[in-house]
């Protein structure tokens, strides 16, 4: 699952990940993502932008960890600003600073696959 408000980045990540064999679901903000997570099967991993309108990545993380059904889903945080992981470090598997190389993200995702 990719949660990213920038349509170009969201679509680009979706396309690149699909080309690598990932099943990808794209969502524009944390609120929509929480609604989807609570109504369907969980994704293997979440790629999360921190700075978004409607519900930020920080707010999403706070809500996610409160829900036992969602708490165990690994989250890779993507951000151009802010401290890596901040107060929500226990709920994040990794931090990627934007801009990043797609190969860097793939390396992290492959690590998550092997831990699952």
C-alpha positions as CSV (number, residue, x, y, z in Angstrom):
1,X,0.0,0.0,0.0
2,X,1.3,3.4,-1.0
3,X,-0.1,6.4,1.0
4,X,1.1,9.5,-0.8
5,X,-0.7,12.8,-1.5
6,X,1.4,13.8,-4.6
7,X,-0.4,12.2,-7.5
8,X,2.8,12.0,-9.7
9,X,4.9,10.3,-7.0
10,X,2.0,8.0,-6.0
11,X,1.4,6.9,-9.6
12,X,5.1,6.5,-10.3
13,X,5.7,4.4,-7.3
14,X,2.7,2.3,-8.1
15,X,3.9,1.7,-11.7
16,X,7.5,0.9,-10.7
17,X,6.4,-1.5,-7.9
18,X,3.9,-3.2,-10.1
19,X,6.7,-3.8,-12.7
20,X,8.7,-5.5,-9.9
21,X,5.8,-7.9,-9.2
22,X,4.2,-6.1,-6.2
23,X,0.5,-5.8,-5.9
24,X,0.0,-2.2,-5.2
25,X,-2.9,-0.2,-3.7
26,X,-2.6,3.6,-4.0
27,X,-4.2,6.0,-1.5
28,X,-4.0,9.8,-1.3
29,X,-4.1,10.4,2.5
30,X,-4.0,8.7,5.9
31,X,-7.8,8.9,6.5
32,X,-8.6,7.0,3.2
33,X,-5.9,4.5,4.1
34,X,-7.3,3.8,7.5
35,X,-10.8,3.4,6.1
36,X,-9.5,0.9,3.6
37,X,-7.4,-1.0,6.1
38,X,-10.3,-1.4,8.4
39,X,-12.5,-2.8,5.7
40,X,-10.3,-5.2,3.8
41,X,-7.4,-7.5,4.0
42,X,-4.1,-6.0,5.3
43,X,-1.2,-5.2,3.0
44,X,2.2,-6.8,3.5
45,X,3.8,-3.4,3.9
46,X,2.8,0.3,3.8
47,X,4.8,3.1,2.2
48,X,3.8,6.3,4.0
49,X,4.4,9.9,3.2
50,X,4.5,12.0,6.4
51,X,3.3,15.4,5.0
52,X,-0.2,15.1,3.6
53,X,-3.4,17.0,3.9
54,X,-6.6,15.5,5.4
55,X,-4.6,13.2,7.7
56,X,-0.8,13.4,7.9
57,X,1.4,10.4,8.1
58,X,2.1,11.1,11.7
59,X,-1.6,11.1,12.5
60,X,-2.0,7.9,10.5
61,X,0.7,6.2,12.5
62,X,-0.9,7.3,15.8
63,X,-4.2,5.8,14.8
64,X,-2.7,2.6,13.3
65,X,-0.8,1.6,16.5
66,X,-4.1,2.0,18.5
67,X,-5.7,-0.7,16.4
68,X,-4.4,-4.2,17.2
69,X,-5.5,-5.5,13.8
70,X,-3.3,-3.0,12.1
71,X,-0.4,-2.5,14.5
72,X,1.7,-5.3,13.1
73,X,1.7,-4.1,9.5
74,X,5.3,-2.8,8.7
75,X,5.5,0.9,7.6
76,X,8.2,2.4,5.6
77,X,8.1,6.2,6.1
78,X,9.0,8.5,3.2
79,X,9.6,12.2,3.8
80,X,11.6,15.2,2.6
81,X,11.3,16.8,6.0
82,X,11.1,15.9,9.6
83,X,13.2,13.7,11.8
84,X,13.6,10.1,10.8
85,X,10.8,8.2,12.7
86,X,10.3,10.8,15.4
87,X,8.1,9.7,18.3
88,X,6.5,6.9,16.2
89,X,9.7,5.0,15.7
90,X,8.3,1.8,17.3
91,X,5.7,1.7,14.5
92,X,8.1,2.1,11.6
93,X,10.2,-0.5,9.9
94,X,12.4,2.1,8.0
95,X,12.7,5.7,7.0
96,X,13.6,6.9,3.4
97,X,14.4,10.5,2.9
98,X,13.0,12.1,-0.3
99,X,14.2,12.3,-2.9
100,X,15.4,8.7,-3.0
101,X,16.6,6.2,-5.6
102,X,14.0,3.6,-6.4
103,X,16.7,0.9,-6.0
104,X,17.1,2.1,-2.4
105,X,13.4,1.6,-1.7
106,X,13.4,-1.8,-3.4
107,X,16.3,-2.9,-1.2
108,X,14.3,-2.0,1.9
109,X,11.1,-3.7,0.6
110,X,13.1,-6.9,-0.2
111,X,14.3,-6.8,3.4
112,X,10.7,-6.6,4.6
113,X,9.7,-9.5,2.4
114,X,12.4,-11.7,3.9
115,X,11.3,-10.8,7.4
116,X,7.7,-11.7,6.7
